Amino acid sequence: MLKFSSQLKKTHIHLLYMPFVILLVIYSHHSVAQSGANKGKVKLATGAGYSPFVDSKLPEGGGSTSLVKQTFSKMNLLATVEVLPWNRALKWTQEGKFLATFPFVYSKQRAESFLYSDAINFVPVHMYVASNSPFTSPEQLQNKRLCFPFSYSLDSLEQGIVDKYQMTINRVKDGIGCVKHVQKGWSDAGLTNGYIHAEKLPKNITNDVTIVIFPEQLALVPLYLVISKDYSNAQQWIEEFNYAFGLLQKSGEKMATEKMYLELIDNLRISTQ
C-alpha cells in the first residue's frame, strides 16, 4: 500500500510538471527573436537587389530598410536587419527566428501564414522589351510572352497586367535572368519597377543598353512588412508598427526619406552616363 501510494505521488508530480514542459517547448519556438525584443532590440530579415527599396549600395541598405528602422526607433526599439535570400527570409520569419521580414507584396497564400503591415512603399510597374524589339508600347504585346522571376510573387495588380494583355508567363531565376531572357528573344517583355533605369542594367558584349523601358505606368504595387501569425503577440506587433509608421508619415519623415532615395538613385544614374 505504501509502495502504491509512493508511485501515485510520483505520477501526480509528473503530471503537474508536464504542462510546464509543454509551455517551455512552445515558448522556445520564439525565444531567440523574442528575447532580443525584450532587450530593446528586434531582429528583422530582408532580401537583396531590389533598388531603391533594398540595396546594399544605398545608405541604410535602401529606402524600405531605412523606413522600417525609423519606425521601430519610434517604438523605442533598435532594429537589426539581416540580408538573406528572399525565400529564406520569409521561411525563417515564419519559423520565429526573426520578428518580421520586408518588403513583400500581398498574396492570398502568404496571408494564410502572415500578418501584413500598412503599405511601407509602392512600386511603379513598367514593362520593358529588348532594345532591338519591334514593339514600342504595351498594347502591341497582346498574347505575347512575359518573363517573371521565380523569386517574386505575382501580385494581383501584376496579374491584372497579364490578364489585360493575355500574356503567357515564362519563369526564370531572378530579375537579371529576365533581362537576359528578353534580350535573347526567349520572352517578349518583362516587368520592372519604375525606379530602375535601363542604362544601369548589365550591358551586352558591345556595351550596348539591352532593353527599352516603356514610360507607361501599368500599376502601383504596395510593399509590406510581414509577421508570422504564430509569433507571440503578432497582432499587437503589427498594430504598434502601424501606429509608429503613421507617426512617421504625419511628421513628414517618410516623405523626406523617400525623396532622399529618389534623388540618390537619380544622381547615381547621371554620374554613370
PAFIDO-674105 format. One line per field, with one value per residue (C-alpha): x, y, z; residue in one letter; residue number from 1. Coordinates in nm, 3 decimals, padded with zeros to 5 digits. Example, Ala and Ser with C-alpha at 12.3 -4.5 7.8 and 13.67 -1.06 7.14 Angstrom:
2
xx = 01.230|01.367
yy = -00.450|-00.106
zz = 00.780|00.714
code = a|s
pos = 1|2
END
This chain:
273
xx = 00.000|00.284|00.462|00.146|00.096|00.454|00.412|00.084|00.252|00.533|00.278|00.089|00.406|00.493|00.150|00.182|00.522|00.409|00.217|00.531|00.737|00.480|00.476|00.857|00.867|00.609|00.790|01.128|00.998|01.010|01.275|01.562|01.378|01.155|01.445|01.601|01.280|01.277|01.620|01.508|01.620|01.442|01.583|01.444|01.516|01.510|01.627|01.873|01.888|01.556|01.665|01.582|01.381|01.655|02.004|02.336|02.487|02.247|02.257|02.090|02.053|01.781|01.460|01.243|01.513|01.554|01.179|01.142|01.434|01.292|00.954|01.098|01.301|00.973|00.874|01.196|01.342|01.670|01.615|01.897|01.840|01.991|02.005|01.911|01.774|01.410|01.258|01.480|01.394|01.028|01.080|01.289|01.046|00.763|00.971|01.016|01.389|01.303|01.027|00.944|01.061|01.009|00.930|00.682|00.380|00.045|-00.063|-00.358|-00.135|00.111|-00.174|-00.266|00.054|00.147|00.000|00.061|00.153|00.026|00.199|00.550|00.633|00.471|00.631|00.551|00.537|00.657|00.703|01.027|01.136|01.468|01.639|01.602|01.236|00.975|00.731|00.700|00.410|00.242|-00.067|00.139|00.221|-00.120|-00.081|00.298|00.541|00.611|00.913|00.865|01.117|01.062|01.184|00.892|00.525|00.288|00.084|-00.285|-00.212|00.065|-00.165|-00.408|-00.145|-00.100|-00.476|-00.526|-00.273|-00.348|00.019|00.190|00.430|00.785|00.956|01.331|01.552|01.557|01.518|01.854|01.768|01.453|01.651|01.875|01.571|01.408|01.733|01.785|01.428|01.312|01.049|00.894|00.876|00.938|00.816|01.033|00.990|00.988|01.291|01.518|01.695|01.786|02.140|02.207|02.137|02.405|02.508|02.594|02.944|02.941|02.845|02.501|02.192|01.995|01.639|01.392|01.157|00.819|00.715|00.360|00.299|00.087|00.033|00.134|00.204|00.221|00.501|00.459|00.637|00.505|00.500|00.420|00.077|00.246|00.476|00.396|00.155|00.178|-00.136|-00.014|00.323|00.153|-00.075|00.214|00.423|00.136|00.085|00.456|00.465|00.168|00.369|00.650|00.405|00.243|00.578|00.687|00.986|00.859|00.820|01.163|01.324|01.164|01.265|01.625|01.646|01.490|01.743|02.023|01.937|01.890|02.233|02.387|02.227|02.358|02.710|02.736|02.620
yy = 00.000|00.241|00.146|00.214|00.549|00.650|00.565|00.757|01.062|01.047|01.018|01.319|01.529|01.419|01.523|01.861|01.910|01.820|02.147|02.341|02.130|02.183|02.559|02.564|02.383|02.620|02.927|02.809|02.841|03.218|03.250|03.379|03.664|03.740|03.767|04.032|04.235|04.217|04.383|04.675|04.514|04.332|04.109|04.156|03.993|04.121|04.018|04.178|04.358|04.542|04.903|05.155|04.965|04.719|04.790|04.741|05.020|05.278|05.432|05.220|04.940|05.113|05.311|05.036|04.938|05.298|05.348|05.023|05.109|05.457|05.307|05.070|05.359|05.539|05.224|05.267|04.955|04.911|04.705|04.495|04.373|04.058|04.022|03.674|03.506|03.618|03.274|03.208|03.547|03.453|03.095|03.191|03.467|03.213|02.988|03.270|03.332|03.692|03.919|04.034|04.050|04.305|04.432|04.181|04.211|04.074|03.726|03.519|03.219|03.421|03.584|03.242|03.243|03.611|03.939|04.241|04.591|04.905|04.961|05.094|05.162|05.147|05.007|05.179|04.891|04.937|04.698|04.658|04.493|04.422|04.723|04.565|04.469|04.581|04.655|05.018|05.006|04.760|04.747|04.575|04.286|04.120|03.739|03.764|03.609|03.786|03.692|03.690|03.578|03.269|03.472|03.719|03.663|03.771|04.044|04.075|04.405|04.245|03.953|04.216|04.326|03.965|03.922|04.255|04.173|03.797|03.714|03.379|03.375|03.242|03.194|03.235|03.260|03.637|03.987|03.989|03.649|03.803|04.086|03.829|03.619|03.919|04.034|03.688|03.685|03.392|03.622|03.927|04.151|04.181|04.395|04.626|04.890|05.243|05.348|05.121|05.283|05.072|05.207|05.075|04.714|04.473|04.556|04.318|04.241|04.554|04.765|04.849|04.901|04.579|04.687|04.972|05.053|05.188|05.515|05.396|05.314|04.999|04.953|05.081|04.779|04.817|04.659|04.542|04.428|04.085|03.897|03.530|03.470|03.219|03.481|03.577|03.876|03.905|04.119|04.358|04.390|04.477|04.733|04.901|04.904|05.061|05.326|05.418|05.418|05.656|05.893|05.875|05.975|06.257|06.410|06.423|06.195|05.925|06.171|06.321|05.975|05.870|06.198|06.149|05.799|05.904|06.186|05.943|05.696|05.981|06.119|05.773|05.736|06.073|06.007|05.683|05.828
zz = 00.000|00.088|-00.235|-00.441|-00.263|-00.341|-00.710|-00.722|-00.570|-00.826|-01.108|-00.973|-00.960|-01.313|-01.444|-01.272|-01.433|-01.788|-01.864|-01.773|-02.016|-02.294|-02.237|-02.239|-02.575|-02.727|-02.597|-02.725|-03.085|-03.045|-02.775|-02.991|-03.161|-02.862|-02.617|-02.840|-02.835|-02.456|-02.451|-02.666|-02.991|-03.271|-03.545|-03.895|-04.231|-04.586|-04.932|-05.172|-05.504|-05.505|-05.552|-05.420|-05.157|-05.060|-05.190|-05.009|-05.222|-05.077|-04.725|-04.454|-04.708|-04.912|-04.869|-04.720|-04.473|-04.362|-04.312|-04.118|-03.889|-03.829|-03.744|-03.483|-03.345|-03.275|-03.084|-02.879|-03.037|-03.224|-03.539|-03.683|-04.039|-04.189|-04.568|-04.687|-04.999|-05.021|-04.966|-04.665|-04.511|-04.534|-04.411|-04.110|-04.016|-04.026|-03.800|-03.547|-03.600|-03.693|-03.574|-03.928|-04.287|-04.563|-04.825|-04.969|-05.196|-05.084|-05.182|-05.057|-04.998|-04.786|-04.594|-04.457|-04.251|-04.213|-04.092|-04.314|-04.200|-04.366|-04.701|-04.645|-05.011|-05.355|-05.670|-06.001|-06.251|-06.609|-06.899|-07.093|-07.417|-07.586|-07.741|-08.086|-08.032|-08.288|-08.003|-07.892|-07.644|-07.405|-07.630|-07.900|-07.666|-07.670|-07.649|-07.617|-07.367|-07.037|-06.825|-06.446|-06.179|-05.964|-05.665|-05.691|-05.616|-05.890|-05.718|-05.807|-05.981|-06.187|-06.259|-06.388|-06.640|-06.754|-06.790|-06.967|-07.237|-07.231|-07.193|-07.138|-06.839|-06.863|-06.524|-06.467|-06.157|-06.095|-06.242|-06.419|-06.565|-06.712|-06.870|-07.040|-07.137|-07.306|-07.466|-07.621|-07.753|-07.537|-07.385|-07.549|-07.241|-06.868|-06.580|-06.374|-06.109|-06.247|-06.042|-06.245|-06.540|-06.842|-06.857|-06.504|-06.605|-06.736|-07.093|-07.374|-07.505|-07.723|-07.418|-07.554|-07.340|-07.389|-07.305|-07.351|-07.061|-07.168|-06.997|-06.920|-06.552|-06.557|-06.182|-05.840|-05.620|-05.239|-05.036|-04.676|-04.363|-04.258|-03.926|-03.880|-03.729|-03.497|-03.349|-02.989|-02.980|-03.360|-03.393|-03.125|-03.300|-03.630|-03.464|-03.283|-03.600|-03.795|-03.528|-03.526|-03.906|-03.904|-03.684|-03.940|-04.212|-04.016|-03.923|-04.289|-04.219|-04.455|-04.743|-04.675|-04.669|-04.998|-05.163|-05.049|-05.200|-05.530|-05.556|-05.474|-05.748|-05.998|-05.907|-05.941|-06.284|-06.401|-06.269|-06.469|-06.802
code = m|l|k|f|s|s|q|l|k|k|t|h|i|h|l|l|y|m|p|f|v|i|l|l|v|i|y|s|h|h|s|v|a|q|s|g|a|n|k|g|k|v|k|l|a|t|g|a|g|y|s|p|f|v|d|s|k|l|p|e|g|g|g|s|t|s|l|v|k|q|t|f|s|k|m|n|l|l|a|t|v|e|v|l|p|w|n|r|a|l|k|w|t|q|e|g|k|f|l|a|t|f|p|f|v|y|s|k|q|r|a|e|s|f|l|y|s|d|a|i|n|f|v|p|v|h|m|y|v|a|s|n|s|p|f|t|s|p|e|q|l|q|n|k|r|l|c|f|p|f|s|y|s|l|d|s|l|e|q|g|i|v|d|k|y|q|m|t|i|n|r|v|k|d|g|i|g|c|v|k|h|v|q|k|g|w|s|d|a|g|l|t|n|g|y|i|h|a|e|k|l|p|k|n|i|t|n|d|v|t|i|v|i|f|p|e|q|l|a|l|v|p|l|y|l|v|i|s|k|d|y|s|n|a|q|q|w|i|e|e|f|n|y|a|f|g|l|l|q|k|s|g|e|k|m|a|t|e|k|m|y|l|e|l|i|d|n|l|r|i|s|t|q
pos = 1|2|3|4|5|6|7|8|9|10|11|12|13|14|15|16|17|18|19|20|21|22|23|24|25|26|27|28|29|30|31|32|33|34|35|36|37|38|39|40|41|42|43|44|45|46|47|48|49|50|51|52|53|54|55|56|57|58|59|60|61|62|63|64|65|66|67|68|69|70|71|72|73|74|75|76|77|78|79|80|81|82|83|84|85|86|87|88|89|90|91|92|93|94|95|96|97|98|99|100|101|102|103|104|105|106|107|108|109|110|111|112|113|114|115|116|117|118|119|120|121|122|123|124|125|126|127|128|129|130|131|132|133|134|135|136|137|138|139|140|141|142|143|144|145|146|147|148|149|150|151|152|153|154|155|156|157|158|159|160|161|162|163|164|165|166|167|168|169|170|171|172|173|174|175|176|177|178|179|180|181|182|183|184|185|186|187|188|189|190|191|192|193|194|195|196|197|198|199|200|201|202|203|204|205|206|207|208|209|210|211|212|213|214|215|216|217|218|219|220|221|222|223|224|225|226|227|228|229|230|231|232|233|234|235|236|237|238|239|240|241|242|243|244|245|246|247|248|249|250|251|252|253|254|255|256|257|258|259|260|261|262|263|264|265|266|267|268|269|270|271|272|273
END
